[in-house]
Amino acid sequence: MARSPFLNQIREYMRMRGYSMRTEKTYLYWIKNFIRYHNRQHPNVLSSEHVVAFLSYLANRRDVAINTQKTALNALAFLYNQFLKQPLGDLGFTHAQKERRLPSVLSQQEVQLILANLDFRNRVIFSILYGSGLRVSECLRLRIQDIDLQNLSLTVRDSKGGKDRKTLLSPSLINPINELIAKATALQETDNAIGIGPSLPHMLGKKYPSAYRQIGWMHLFPSSTICKHPVTGVLCRHHLHDSVARKALKIAVKKANLINKRINCHTFRHSFATELLQSGRDIRTVQELLGHSDVSTTQIYTHVLGQHFAGTKSPLDQLSF
């Protein structure tokens, strides 16, 4: 099933249009599940009713989360609307409503406790998540050319929704990042000596055959192993896998004895936004730094603060006793 000509055609279609590897894997996963659910019938002979039946099965029989159900729908919408050119139209399908859950955030003291229990590399990773508001995948994909130590900024490439954005960089990270750049540079020189370099986006390696020798393309957090590029099959060094950071965080949280909160990599991004709003930063600025398309997504952090707008005080605070 994984090597079927039909799925290979979808894979090639997505790669020609620059979809990320993560999106490719996710969409193919749900398309395969959809075909299996309908007894391996070709999607050409299935209709929007079959799509609704599959989504209902996910919700009622497999009890998947709302966001998972939405991802499956996005995959099938891509399959029919774009690849097969058979628009689904209005499915008449309504997602179950998800109750709003406020994100967990960390205090400055809790962040310090966690960072103190991480090794050097992981401490820099989580310092960037907290200090710049990056997602863990965005942080690990950083290349040396994305770091501007003079203007104290980071450029996040091909983020959620395929967008690029700039965000701030703390001056306290200049020396640690310089140390990581020096290590990455030495590693690249060793790799280049045997004809290997960092993994390059899309087909850039074919367009610029010597790009792998340019220091700017080297990952700030390179993997410790060599692998085959998933598209070209060329041996290369990819960036660190996010499971490495997640495992390190789990150990650090346990050592810090912070067992009363749900803490994951994304918690540091939530904490970044909350701290900025608490210090009086404009919500539009925070929206831009986080890369949110809609300000309503950013507004969730005002509720984390227990305020409808950052900086708003209770009328009781104005009374003197």
C-alpha positions in Angstrom: 0.0 0.0 0.0 2.8 2.4 0.9 4.4 1.9 -2.5 1.3 2.0 -4.6 1.5 3.9 -7.9 -1.4 6.1 -6.9 0.2 7.3 -3.6 3.5 7.8 -5.4 1.7 10.1 -7.9 0.3 12.1 -5.0 3.8 12.3 -3.4 5.4 13.6 -6.6 2.5 16.1 -7.0 3.2 17.5 -3.5 6.9 17.6 -4.0 6.6 19.5 -7.3 4.6 22.1 -5.4 6.9 22.5 -2.5 4.9 20.9 0.3 6.9 20.3 3.5 7.9 16.7 4.3 5.8 16.8 7.4 2.7 17.7 5.5 3.4 15.1 2.8 3.7 12.3 5.4 0.6 13.5 7.3 -1.6 13.8 4.1 -0.4 10.4 2.8 -1.2 8.8 6.1 -4.8 10.0 6.1 -5.3 9.3 2.4 -4.1 5.7 3.0 -6.5 5.3 6.0 -9.4 6.7 4.0 -8.8 4.1 1.2 -8.4 1.3 3.6 -11.6 2.3 5.4 -13.5 2.0 2.1 -12.1 -1.5 1.3 -9.3 -0.2 -0.8 -11.5 1.4 -3.4 -9.9 4.0 -5.6 -10.9 7.6 -4.5 -12.1 8.3 -8.0 -15.1 6.1 -7.4 -15.8 7.5 -4.0 -17.8 10.7 -3.2 -18.2 13.4 -0.6 -20.6 11.0 1.3 -17.7 8.6 1.7 -15.6 11.4 3.1 -18.2 12.3 5.7 -18.6 8.6 6.6 -14.9 8.4 7.2 -14.7 11.6 9.3 -17.7 10.4 11.4 -16.0 7.0 11.9 -12.9 8.9 13.2 -15.0 10.9 15.7 -17.4 8.2 16.8 -15.5 4.9 16.6 -11.9 6.0 17.0 -12.6 9.0 19.3 -9.9 11.1 17.8 -9.3 14.7 18.9 -11.0 17.5 17.0 -7.7 18.8 15.6 -6.9 15.3 14.3 -10.3 15.1 12.6 -9.5 18.5 11.0 -6.2 17.3 9.7 -7.8 14.3 8.1 -10.3 16.6 6.4 -7.5 18.8 5.1 -5.8 15.8 3.6 -8.9 14.6 1.9 -9.8 18.1 0.7 -6.3 18.3 -0.9 -6.8 14.8 -2.5 -10.1 15.7 -4.1 -10.0 19.5 -4.6 -6.4 19.7 -5.9 -5.0 16.3 -6.9 -8.1 14.6 -8.4 -9.7 17.9 -9.5 -13.0 16.6 -8.1 -14.2 19.4 -5.7 -16.0 18.0 -2.7 -18.2 21.1 -2.3 -20.1 21.6 0.9 -19.9 18.4 2.9 -22.6 19.6 5.3 -20.3 18.3 8.0 -19.9 20.1 11.3 -17.0 19.4 13.6 -17.7 18.7 17.2 -17.1 21.8 19.3 -13.9 21.7 21.4 -14.0 23.4 24.7 -11.3 26.0 25.0 -8.4 24.9 27.1 -6.1 27.6 28.3 -2.4 26.9 27.5 -0.1 26.1 30.4 2.6 28.7 31.0 5.8 28.9 33.0 6.9 31.6 35.5 10.4 33.0 35.0 11.6 31.0 38.0 10.2 27.8 36.6 12.0 28.5 33.2 15.3 29.0 35.1 14.8 25.8 37.0 14.3 23.8 33.8 17.2 25.5 31.9 19.5 24.7 34.8 18.8 21.0 34.4 19.6 20.9 30.7 22.9 20.3 29.0 24.5 23.1 26.9 22.9 22.3 23.5 19.4 21.7 24.9 19.6 24.8 27.1 20.2 26.9 24.0 17.3 25.2 22.2 14.8 25.9 25.0 16.3 29.4 25.6 15.4 30.2 22.0 11.9 28.7 22.4 11.3 30.9 25.4 13.3 34.0 24.3 12.1 34.1 20.7 8.7 32.3 20.7 9.7 29.6 18.2 8.0 26.2 17.8 10.5 23.4 18.4 10.5 22.4 14.8 11.3 26.0 13.7 14.2 26.1 16.2 15.7 22.9 15.1 15.5 23.9 11.4 17.5 27.1 11.9 20.5 27.4 9.6 23.5 29.7 10.3 22.3 32.1 7.6 19.0 32.6 9.5 20.8 34.1 12.5 21.6 37.8 12.6 23.7 38.4 15.7 24.3 42.1 14.8 20.6 43.0 14.6 19.6 40.4 17.2 17.0 38.7 15.0 16.1 35.2 13.8 14.5 34.4 10.4 12.1 31.5 10.6 11.8 29.9 7.1 8.8 28.0 5.7 6.9 28.1 9.0 3.3 27.0 9.5 1.3 28.0 6.4 4.5 28.2 4.4 5.3 31.7 5.6 8.6 33.3 6.6 8.9 35.7 9.5 11.5 37.5 11.7 11.5 37.4 15.5 13.8 38.8 18.2 16.9 37.2 19.6 18.1 37.7 23.2 21.6 39.3 23.5 22.3 36.6 26.2 22.4 34.0 23.5 25.2 35.6 21.4 28.1 33.7 23.0 26.3 30.3 23.1 25.2 30.7 19.5 28.7 31.6 18.4 29.9 28.5 20.1 27.3 26.4 18.3 28.2 28.0 15.0 31.9 27.2 15.6 31.0 23.5 16.3 28.7 23.3 13.3 31.3 24.9 11.0 33.9 22.3 12.1 31.5 19.5 11.5 30.6 20.8 8.1 34.3 20.9 7.1 34.6 17.3 8.2 31.6 16.3 6.2 32.6 18.3 3.1 35.9 16.4 3.0 34.0 13.2 2.2 31.5 14.9 -0.1 28.7 15.3 2.4 26.9 18.4 3.6 23.7 19.6 5.3 20.3 18.5 3.9 19.0 21.2 1.5 15.4 22.3 1.0 13.4 20.9 -1.9 15.6 20.5 -5.1 18.1 23.3 -4.2 21.0 20.8 -4.2 20.4 20.1 -7.9 20.2 23.7 -8.8 23.3 24.7 -6.8 25.5 21.6 -6.6 28.1 23.3 -4.4 25.6 24.8 -1.9 26.3 22.1 0.6 29.8 23.6 1.1 28.4 27.0 2.0 28.5 27.6 5.8 25.2 29.5 5.7 23.2 26.3 4.8 24.6 24.4 7.8 22.1 23.6 10.6 22.7 25.3 13.9 21.6 22.0 15.6 22.9 19.3 13.3 22.1 15.6 13.8 24.8 13.4 15.1 24.3 10.9 12.2 24.2 10.9 8.4 21.1 10.0 6.5 19.6 9.8 3.0 17.7 12.9 1.8 14.1 11.8 1.6 13.6 13.4 -1.8 17.0 13.1 -3.6 18.4 10.1 -1.8 21.7 11.9 -1.4 23.7 11.3 1.8 23.5 14.4 4.0 23.3 15.6 7.6 19.9 16.6 8.7 19.0 18.8 11.7 18.4 17.3 15.1 15.2 15.4 15.5 12.6 17.0 17.8 12.3 13.8 19.9 15.8 14.6 21.2 14.6 17.9 22.7 11.4 16.4 24.0 13.2 13.6 25.9 15.7 16.1 27.4 12.8 18.4 28.5 11.0 15.4 30.2 14.1 14.6 32.2 14.7 18.3 33.1 11.1 18.8 34.3 11.4 15.7 36.5 14.7 16.9 38.0 13.1 20.4 38.6 10.2 18.7 40.4 7.6 20.6 38.4 4.9 18.0 38.5 1.9 20.3 38.9 1.8 21.5 35.3 1.5 20.1 31.7 4.9 21.1 30.3 6.0 20.4 26.7 8.1 22.2 24.1 5.2 24.4 23.1 4.8 25.6 26.7 7.9 27.8 26.2 6.3 29.5 23.2 3.1 30.1 25.2 5.3 31.5 28.0 7.1 33.9 25.6 3.8 35.4 24.4 2.3 35.7 27.9 5.5 37.4 29.2 5.4 39.9 26.4 1.8 40.8 27.0 2.3 41.0 30.7 5.1 43.5 30.2 2.7 45.7 28.1 3.7 44.8 24.5 1.0 45.4 21.9 -0.9 42.3 20.9 -0.3 43.0 17.2 3.4 42.9 17.8 3.1 39.6 19.6 1.0 38.3 16.8 3.7 39.2 14.3 6.5 37.7 16.3 4.5 34.4 16.7 3.5 34.3 13.1 -0.2 34.0 13.8 -2.4 34.7 10.8 -5.3 35.9 12.9 -5.1 38.0 16.0 -7.8 36.0 17.7 -5.3 33.1 18.0 -3.0 35.5 19.9 -5.8 36.7 22.1 -5.9 33.4 24.0 -2.9 34.7 26.0 -4.9 37.6 27.4 -7.1 35.0 29.0 -4.1 33.2 30.4 -3.3 36.4 32.2 -6.8 36.6 33.5 -7.4 39.8 31.7 -9.4 40.7 28.6 -6.6 43.0 27.5 -3.0 43.0 28.6 -2.3 45.6 31.3 -6.0 45.9 32.3 -6.4 46.2 36.1 -9.3 45.4 38.3 -11.3 48.4 39.5 -10.7 47.2 43.0 -7.1 48.1 42.6 -8.0 51.8 42.4 -9.6 51.8 45.9 -7.6 52.6 49.0 -8.3 50.8 52.3 
